[in-house]
Amino acid sequence: MNKLLIVDDSSTMRKIIMRVLRQAEISVDNILEAGNGVEGMQQLASHPDVGLVLSDVNMPEMNGLEFVKAIRKSHAKDKLPIIMVTTESGQGLLTNALEEGANGFVCKPFTPETIRSALEPFVG
Ligand SMILES: [Mg+2]
């Protein structure tokens, strides 16, 4: 995996995800961050080589569902996988996000094992 994009409005959660990715021994050359879907779209525009997106569901400005819809206007499901990272309260939006083209999901709190099994189909 070349570049991975983590989108979450909590910088603490982004740090936790990065730590868990290391613990899960998922090898990524470069990890990019964004605080919501708007920033996420900006990162994707600046970095066309992003190979996987991990996105929160509940975020200000542009939530995870809107973000998935925006990505799928220009990036096909098999070209740029999106894994949603969600809590119980995000379940309604999560269902819609999967219908709109998200490839999978991980529930918070997660472990290196759950992250690994969610990402394994998409990382080399
Ligand atoms: Mg959030």
Backbone and ligand atoms as CSV (ligand in chain L), in Angstrom:
chain,resi,resn,atom,element,x,y,z
A,1,MET,N,N,0.855,-1.207,0.000
A,1,MET,CA,C,0.000,0.000,0.000
A,1,MET,C,C,0.879,1.240,0.000
A,2,ASN,N,N,0.607,2.090,-0.921
A,2,ASN,CA,C,1.383,3.308,-1.052
A,2,ASN,C,C,0.900,4.360,-0.055
A,3,LYS,N,N,-0.292,4.910,-0.301
A,3,LYS,CA,C,-0.818,5.951,0.590
A,3,LYS,C,C,-2.196,5.583,1.103
A,4,LEU,N,N,-2.410,5.862,2.388
A,4,LEU,CA,C,-3.696,5.616,3.024
A,4,LEU,C,C,-4.181,6.937,3.616
A,5,LEU,N,N,-5.470,7.199,3.495
A,5,LEU,CA,C,-6.046,8.446,4.015
A,5,LEU,C,C,-6.975,8.137,5.181
A,6,ILE,N,N,-6.719,8.764,6.338
A,6,ILE,CA,C,-7.580,8.627,7.516
A,6,ILE,C,C,-8.379,9.908,7.687
A,7,VAL,N,N,-9.713,9.769,7.700
A,7,VAL,CA,C,-10.581,10.938,7.833
A,7,VAL,C,C,-11.421,10.775,9.097
A,8,ASP,N,N,-11.214,11.674,10.062
A,8,ASP,CA,C,-11.957,11.628,11.325
A,8,ASP,C,C,-11.859,13.007,11.956
A,9,ASP,N,N,-12.957,13.484,12.540
A,9,ASP,CA,C,-12.914,14.816,13.143
A,9,ASP,C,C,-12.188,14.816,14.482
A,10,SER,N,N,-11.875,13.655,15.018
A,10,SER,CA,C,-11.102,13.578,16.255
A,10,SER,C,C,-9.644,13.264,15.934
A,11,SER,N,N,-8.748,14.216,16.276
A,11,SER,CA,C,-7.331,13.964,16.009
A,11,SER,C,C,-6.821,12.828,16.890
A,12,THR,N,N,-7.417,12.673,18.078
A,12,THR,CA,C,-7.049,11.564,18.960
A,12,THR,C,C,-7.383,10.237,18.281
A,13,MET,N,N,-8.592,10.175,17.695
A,13,MET,CA,C,-8.980,8.939,17.009
A,13,MET,C,C,-8.065,8.656,15.829
A,14,ARG,N,N,-7.650,9.707,15.102
A,14,ARG,CA,C,-6.731,9.484,13.977
A,14,ARG,C,C,-5.411,8.895,14.479
A,15,LYS,N,N,-4.941,9.394,15.621
A,15,LYS,CA,C,-3.690,8.859,16.198
A,15,LYS,C,C,-3.874,7.400,16.614
A,16,ILE,N,N,-5.027,7.107,17.223
A,16,ILE,CA,C,-5.305,5.728,17.651
A,16,ILE,C,C,-5.312,4.804,16.430
A,17,ILE,N,N,-5.979,5.245,15.363
A,17,ILE,CA,C,-6.047,4.418,14.151
A,17,ILE,C,C,-4.641,4.163,13.608
A,18,MET,N,N,-3.802,5.211,13.597
A,18,MET,CA,C,-2.429,5.040,13.092
A,18,MET,C,C,-1.653,4.045,13.938
A,19,ARG,N,N,-1.841,4.140,15.266
A,19,ARG,CA,C,-1.131,3.217,16.156
A,19,ARG,C,C,-1.601,1.788,15.907
A,20,VAL,N,N,-2.927,1.617,15.775
A,20,VAL,CA,C,-3.471,0.267,15.574
A,20,VAL,C,C,-3.031,-0.303,14.216
A,21,LEU,N,N,-2.903,0.555,13.205
A,21,LEU,CA,C,-2.414,0.087,11.900
A,21,LEU,C,C,-0.994,-0.458,12.043
A,22,ARG,N,N,-0.178,0.257,12.844
A,22,ARG,CA,C,1.198,-0.229,13.078
A,22,ARG,C,C,1.166,-1.555,13.819
A,23,GLN,N,N,0.309,-1.632,14.864
A,23,GLN,CA,C,0.213,-2.868,15.649
A,23,GLN,C,C,-0.277,-4.023,14.784
A,24,ALA,N,N,-1.151,-3.713,13.819
A,24,ALA,CA,C,-1.693,-4.749,12.943
A,24,ALA,C,C,-0.700,-5.108,11.835
A,25,GLU,N,N,0.454,-4.395,11.830
A,25,GLU,CA,C,1.516,-4.610,10.853
A,25,GLU,C,C,1.009,-4.460,9.421
A,26,ILE,N,N,0.157,-3.462,9.237
A,26,ILE,CA,C,-0.291,-3.119,7.900
A,26,ILE,C,C,0.729,-2.143,7.344
A,27,SER,N,N,1.398,-2.544,6.288
A,27,SER,CA,C,2.495,-1.705,5.806
A,27,SER,C,C,1.980,-0.669,4.810
A,28,VAL,N,N,2.179,0.572,5.191
A,28,VAL,CA,C,1.774,1.712,4.382
A,28,VAL,C,C,2.963,2.657,4.344
A,29,ASP,N,N,3.291,3.160,3.147
A,29,ASP,CA,C,4.422,4.082,3.034
A,29,ASP,C,C,4.087,5.430,3.649
A,30,ASN,N,N,2.843,5.845,3.445
A,30,ASN,CA,C,2.479,7.202,3.777
A,30,ASN,C,C,1.050,7.257,4.295
A,31,ILE,N,N,0.834,7.915,5.432
A,31,ILE,CA,C,-0.521,8.071,5.952
A,31,ILE,C,C,-0.889,9.551,5.924
A,32,LEU,N,N,-2.002,9.859,5.267
A,32,LEU,CA,C,-2.499,11.238,5.201
A,32,LEU,C,C,-3.687,11.349,6.131
A,33,GLU,N,N,-3.954,12.586,6.609
A,33,GLU,CA,C,-5.068,12.803,7.531
A,33,GLU,C,C,-5.979,13.909,7.031
A,34,ALA,N,N,-7.252,13.817,7.443
A,34,ALA,CA,C,-8.202,14.889,7.181
A,34,ALA,C,C,-9.234,14.882,8.305
A,35,GLY,N,N,-9.800,16.074,8.601
A,35,GLY,CA,C,-10.721,16.213,9.728
A,35,GLY,C,C,-12.196,16.091,9.372
A,36,ASN,N,N,-12.490,16.041,8.074
A,36,ASN,CA,C,-13.881,15.841,7.626
A,36,ASN,C,C,-13.852,15.535,6.127
A,37,GLY,N,N,-15.034,15.324,5.551
A,37,GLY,CA,C,-15.098,14.937,4.154
A,37,GLY,C,C,-14.572,15.989,3.194
A,38,VAL,N,N,-14.773,17.267,3.541
A,38,VAL,CA,C,-14.284,18.345,2.669
A,38,VAL,C,C,-12.762,18.281,2.583
A,39,GLU,N,N,-12.121,18.175,3.757
A,39,GLU,CA,C,-10.651,18.070,3.779
A,39,GLU,C,C,-10.199,16.777,3.110
A,40,GLY,N,N,-10.999,15.720,3.287
A,40,GLY,CA,C,-10.679,14.430,2.669
A,40,GLY,C,C,-10.657,14.540,1.155
A,41,MET,N,N,-11.648,15.233,0.572
A,41,MET,CA,C,-11.684,15.417,-0.883
A,41,MET,C,C,-10.482,16.229,-1.347
A,42,GLN,N,N,-10.070,17.222,-0.530
A,42,GLN,CA,C,-8.888,18.030,-0.878
A,42,GLN,C,C,-7.636,17.159,-0.892
A,43,GLN,N,N,-7.519,16.273,0.103
A,43,GLN,CA,C,-6.359,15.370,0.156
A,43,GLN,C,C,-6.332,14.448,-1.066
A,44,LEU,N,N,-7.511,13.930,-1.447
A,44,LEU,CA,C,-7.572,13.025,-2.605
A,44,LEU,C,C,-7.211,13.761,-3.891
A,45,ALA,N,N,-7.599,15.038,-3.975
A,45,ALA,CA,C,-7.269,15.822,-5.166
A,45,ALA,C,C,-5.757,16.068,-5.236
A,46,SER,N,N,-5.132,16.316,-4.075
A,46,SER,CA,C,-3.682,16.574,-4.053
A,46,SER,C,C,-2.861,15.292,-4.164
A,47,HIS,N,N,-3.475,14.165,-3.770
A,47,HIS,CA,C,-2.735,12.889,-3.756
A,47,HIS,C,C,-3.531,11.827,-4.505
A,48,PRO,N,N,-3.459,11.832,-5.844
A,48,PRO,CA,C,-4.246,10.866,-6.629
A,48,PRO,C,C,-3.805,9.421,-6.419
A,49,ASP,N,N,-2.661,9.216,-5.762
A,49,ASP,CA,C,-2.169,7.855,-5.558
A,49,ASP,C,C,-2.620,7.240,-4.229
A,50,VAL,N,N,-3.557,7.874,-3.526
A,50,VAL,CA,C,-4.094,7.255,-2.310
A,50,VAL,C,C,-4.764,5.942,-2.709
A,51,GLY,N,N,-4.450,4.865,-1.960
A,51,GLY,CA,C,-4.948,3.550,-2.346
A,51,GLY,C,C,-6.067,3.026,-1.475
A,52,LEU,N,N,-6.301,3.684,-0.334
A,52,LEU,CA,C,-7.342,3.212,0.589
A,52,LEU,C,C,-7.755,4.371,1.496
A,53,VAL,N,N,-9.065,4.453,1.760
A,53,VAL,CA,C,-9.584,5.499,2.644
A,53,VAL,C,C,-10.229,4.842,3.853
A,54,LEU,N,N,-9.874,5.326,5.047
A,54,LEU,CA,C,-10.534,4.919,6.288
A,54,LEU,C,C,-11.294,6.139,6.763
A,55,SER,N,N,-12.629,6.044,6.847
A,55,SER,CA,C,-13.397,7.240,7.183
A,55,SER,C,C,-14.372,7.046,8.329
A,56,ASP,N,N,-14.377,8.024,9.208
A,56,ASP,CA,C,-15.366,8.155,10.269
A,56,ASP,C,C,-16.732,8.387,9.619
A,57,VAL,N,N,-17.806,8.166,10.382
A,57,VAL,CA,C,-19.168,8.407,9.871
A,57,VAL,C,C,-19.655,9.786,10.316
A,58,ASN,N,N,-19.645,10.033,11.637
A,58,ASN,CA,C,-20.153,11.307,12.159
A,58,ASN,C,C,-19.040,12.352,12.177
A,59,MET,N,N,-19.171,13.344,11.287
A,59,MET,CA,C,-18.178,14.424,11.186
A,59,MET,C,C,-18.904,15.697,10.776
A,60,PRO,N,N,-18.367,16.861,11.161
A,60,PRO,CA,C,-18.955,18.132,10.713
A,60,PRO,C,C,-18.602,18.396,9.252
A,61,GLU,N,N,-19.197,19.448,8.687
A,61,GLU,CA,C,-18.918,19.913,7.306
A,61,GLU,C,C,-19.425,18.930,6.253
A,62,MET,N,N,-18.797,17.758,6.205
A,62,MET,CA,C,-19.228,16.711,5.283
A,62,MET,C,C,-19.071,15.396,6.010
A,63,ASN,N,N,-20.194,14.713,6.299
A,63,ASN,CA,C,-20.098,13.467,7.078
A,63,ASN,C,C,-19.655,12.298,6.199
A,64,GLY,N,N,-19.513,11.137,6.824
A,64,GLY,CA,C,-18.974,9.981,6.119
A,64,GLY,C,C,-19.830,9.549,4.943
A,65,LEU,N,N,-21.150,9.642,5.076
A,65,LEU,CA,C,-22.051,9.255,3.987
A,65,LEU,C,C,-21.878,10.191,2.792
A,66,GLU,N,N,-21.871,11.502,3.071
A,66,GLU,CA,C,-21.695,12.487,1.996
A,66,GLU,C,C,-20.313,12.328,1.339
A,67,PHE,N,N,-19.325,11.987,2.169
A,67,PHE,CA,C,-17.958,11.789,1.676
A,67,PHE,C,C,-17.903,10.608,0.700
A,68,VAL,N,N,-18.548,9.496,1.083
A,68,VAL,CA,C,-18.580,8.325,0.200
A,68,VAL,C,C,-19.236,8.686,-1.131
A,69,LYS,N,N,-20.371,9.397,-1.060
A,69,LYS,CA,C,-21.066,9.799,-2.298
A,69,LYS,C,C,-20.158,10.657,-3.175
A,70,ALA,N,N,-19.434,11.596,-2.534
A,70,ALA,CA,C,-18.552,12.498,-3.290
A,70,ALA,C,C,-17.411,11.717,-3.942
A,71,ILE,N,N,-16.812,10.792,-3.201
A,71,ILE,CA,C,-15.705,10.004,-3.762
A,71,ILE,C,C,-16.187,9.174,-4.951
A,72,ARG,N,N,-17.367,8.560,-4.809
A,72,ARG,CA,C,-17.838,7.646,-5.851
A,72,ARG,C,C,-18.243,8.346,-7.150
A,73,LYS,N,N,-18.305,9.678,-7.143
A,73,LYS,CA,C,-18.548,10.389,-8.397
A,73,LYS,C,C,-17.332,10.284,-9.301
A,74,SER,N,N,-16.140,10.124,-8.697
A,74,SER,CA,C,-14.922,10.114,-9.501
A,74,SER,C,C,-14.040,8.877,-9.309
A,75,HIS,N,N,-14.284,8.090,-8.270
A,75,HIS,CA,C,-13.430,6.923,-8.005
A,75,HIS,C,C,-14.308,5.682,-7.831
A,76,ALA,N,N,-14.101,4.690,-8.703
A,76,ALA,CA,C,-14.903,3.464,-8.635
A,76,ALA,C,C,-14.577,2.649,-7.386
A,77,LYS,N,N,-15.540,1.832,-6.987
A,77,LYS,CA,C,-15.421,1.030,-5.767
A,77,LYS,C,C,-14.212,0.086,-5.793
A,78,ASP,N,N,-13.913,-0.454,-6.988
A,78,ASP,CA,C,-12.788,-1.392,-7.077
A,78,ASP,C,C,-11.452,-0.667,-7.276
A,79,LYS,N,N,-11.488,0.644,-7.484
A,79,LYS,CA,C,-10.242,1.398,-7.672
A,79,LYS,C,C,-9.789,2.062,-6.379
A,80,LEU,N,N,-10.736,2.533,-5.582
A,80,LEU,CA,C,-10.388,3.189,-4.323
A,80,LEU,C,C,-11.317,2.690,-3.211
A,81,PRO,N,N,-10.871,1.666,-2.476
A,81,PRO,CA,C,-11.697,1.125,-1.394
A,81,PRO,C,C,-11.870,2.134,-0.254
A,82,ILE,N,N,-13.072,2.142,0.329
A,82,ILE,CA,C,-13.362,2.992,1.487
A,82,ILE,C,C,-13.855,2.089,2.611
A,83,ILE,N,N,-13.175,2.165,3.767
A,83,ILE,CA,C,-13.606,1.431,4.956
A,83,ILE,C,C,-14.123,2.450,5.960
A,84,MET,N,N,-15.358,2.267,6.404
A,84,MET,CA,C,-15.941,3.170,7.385
A,84,MET,C,C,-15.528,2.734,8.790
A,85,VAL,N,N,-15.266,3.726,9.647
A,85,VAL,CA,C,-14.949,3.459,11.050
A,85,VAL,C,C,-16.098,4.064,11.846
A,86,THR,N,N,-16.836,3.240,12.566
A,86,THR,CA,C,-18.088,3.723,13.134
A,86,THR,C,C,-18.327,3.282,14.574
A,87,THR,N,N,-19.272,3.982,15.209
A,87,THR,CA,C,-19.745,3.601,16.535
A,87,THR,C,C,-21.193,3.152,16.408
A,88,GLU,N,N,-21.768,2.708,17.491
A,88,GLU,CA,C,-23.180,2.324,17.527
A,88,GLU,C,C,-24.064,3.431,16.952
A,89,SER,N,N,-23.798,4.677,17.354
A,89,SER,CA,C,-24.657,5.795,16.960
A,89,SER,C,C,-24.574,6.092,15.463
A,90,GLY,N,N,-23.575,5.546,14.813
A,90,GLY,CA,C,-23.429,5.808,13.383
A,90,GLY,C,C,-24.060,4.741,12.499
A,91,GLN,N,N,-24.767,3.798,13.087
A,91,GLN,CA,C,-25.245,2.634,12.320
A,91,GLN,C,C,-26.165,2.994,11.147
A,92,GLY,N,N,-27.073,3.969,11.356
A,92,GLY,CA,C,-28.001,4.344,10.289
A,92,GLY,C,C,-27.267,4.877,9.071
A,93,LEU,N,N,-26.358,5.815,9.337
A,93,LEU,CA,C,-25.569,6.395,8.243
A,93,LEU,C,C,-24.664,5.345,7.618
A,94,LEU,N,N,-24.183,4.416,8.448
A,94,LEU,CA,C,-23.286,3.374,7.948
A,94,LEU,C,C,-23.983,2.537,6.877
A,95,THR,N,N,-25.219,2.125,7.154
A,95,THR,CA,C,-25.974,1.317,6.195
A,95,THR,C,C,-26.068,2.043,4.865
A,96,ASN,N,N,-26.375,3.345,4.930
A,96,ASN,CA,C,-26.469,4.138,3.704
A,96,ASN,C,C,-25.113,4.251,3.010
A,97,ALA,N,N,-24.052,4.407,3.814
A,97,ALA,CA,C,-22.713,4.532,3.238
A,97,ALA,C,C,-22.336,3.258,2.470
A,98,LEU,N,N,-22.710,2.105,3.009
A,98,LEU,CA,C,-22.418,0.841,2.320
A,98,LEU,C,C,-23.213,0.770,1.014
A,99,GLU,N,N,-24.454,1.233,1.038
A,99,GLU,CA,C,-25.279,1.252,-0.184
A,99,GLU,C,C,-24.686,2.199,-1.228
A,100,GLU,N,N,-24.047,3.271,-0.758
A,100,GLU,CA,C,-23.495,4.272,-1.676
A,100,GLU,C,C,-22.099,3.923,-2.171
A,101,GLY,N,N,-21.552,2.801,-1.697
A,101,GLY,CA,C,-20.277,2.381,-2.276
A,101,GLY,C,C,-19.109,2.246,-1.328
A,102,ALA,N,N,-19.347,2.312,-0.010
A,102,ALA,CA,C,-18.260,1.988,0.921
A,102,ALA,C,C,-18.004,0.482,0.810
A,103,ASN,N,N,-16.732,0.067,0.989
A,103,ASN,CA,C,-16.378,-1.335,0.791
A,103,ASN,C,C,-16.485,-2.191,2.043
A,104,GLY,N,N,-16.488,-1.545,3.222
A,104,GLY,CA,C,-16.556,-2.317,4.458
A,104,GLY,C,C,-16.572,-1.383,5.644
A,105,PHE,N,N,-16.535,-1.962,6.836
A,105,PHE,CA,C,-16.551,-1.118,8.023
A,105,PHE,C,C,-15.844,-1.791,9.199
A,106,VAL,N,N,-15.436,-0.956,10.148
A,106,VAL,CA,C,-14.837,-1.404,11.404
A,106,VAL,C,C,-15.587,-0.674,12.510
A,107,CYS,N,N,-15.958,-1.377,13.568
A,107,CYS,CA,C,-16.649,-0.731,14.680
A,107,CYS,C,C,-15.659,-0.308,15.754
A,108,LYS,N,N,-15.852,0.924,16.293
A,108,LYS,CA,C,-15.085,1.385,17.450
A,108,LYS,C,C,-15.756,0.814,18.700
A,109,PRO,N,N,-15.049,0.411,19.704
A,109,PRO,CA,C,-13.588,0.313,19.741
A,109,PRO,C,C,-13.119,-0.905,18.944
A,110,PHE,N,N,-11.949,-0.779,18.310
A,110,PHE,CA,C,-11.451,-1.875,17.490
A,110,PHE,C,C,-10.101,-2.344,18.004
A,111,THR,N,N,-9.688,-3.488,17.538
A,111,THR,CA,C,-8.393,-4.044,17.931
A,111,THR,C,C,-7.546,-4.173,16.661
A,112,PRO,N,N,-6.247,-4.407,16.800
A,112,PRO,CA,C,-5.422,-4.646,15.612
A,112,PRO,C,C,-5.996,-5.789,14.759
A,113,GLU,N,N,-6.586,-6.790,15.425
A,113,GLU,CA,C,-7.126,-7.938,14.688
A,113,GLU,C,C,-8.333,-7.540,13.837
A,114,THR,N,N,-9.241,-6.729,14.418
A,114,THR,CA,C,-10.423,-6.350,13.636
A,114,THR,C,C,-10.039,-5.416,12.484
A,115,ILE,N,N,-9.072,-4.529,12.736
A,115,ILE,CA,C,-8.591,-3.641,11.667
A,115,ILE,C,C,-7.946,-4.493,10.568
A,116,ARG,N,N,-7.136,-5.445,10.993
A,116,ARG,CA,C,-6.425,-6.283,10.018
A,116,ARG,C,C,-7.415,-7.047,9.138
A,117,SER,N,N,-8.454,-7.641,9.771
A,117,SER,CA,C,-9.374,-8.432,8.948
A,117,SER,C,C,-10.216,-7.555,8.025
A,118,ALA,N,N,-10.486,-6.312,8.448
A,118,ALA,CA,C,-11.259,-5.414,7.575
A,118,ALA,C,C,-10.422,-4.920,6.393
A,119,LEU,N,N,-9.121,-4.716,6.647
A,119,LEU,CA,C,-8.275,-4.137,5.607
A,119,LEU,C,C,-7.583,-5.176,4.718
A,120,GLU,N,N,-7.471,-6.387,5.235
A,120,GLU,CA,C,-6.697,-7.414,4.539
A,120,GLU,C,C,-7.096,-7.613,3.064
A,121,PRO,N,N,-8.406,-7.612,2.753
A,121,PRO,CA,C,-8.756,-7.829,1.341
A,121,PRO,C,C,-8.224,-6.726,0.411
A,122,PHE,N,N,-7.846,-5.575,0.982
A,122,PHE,CA,C,-7.515,-4.420,0.146
A,122,PHE,C,C,-6.027,-4.042,0.179
A,123,VAL,N,N,-5.273,-4.578,1.133
A,123,VAL,CA,C,-3.846,-4.256,1.198
A,123,VAL,C,C,-3.045,-5.474,0.761
A,124,GLY,N,N,-1.951,-5.181,0.059
A,124,GLY,CA,C,-1.174,-6.264,-0.562
A,124,GLY,C,C,-0.447,-7.166,0.390
L,1,MG,MG,MG,-16.635,11.718,14.464
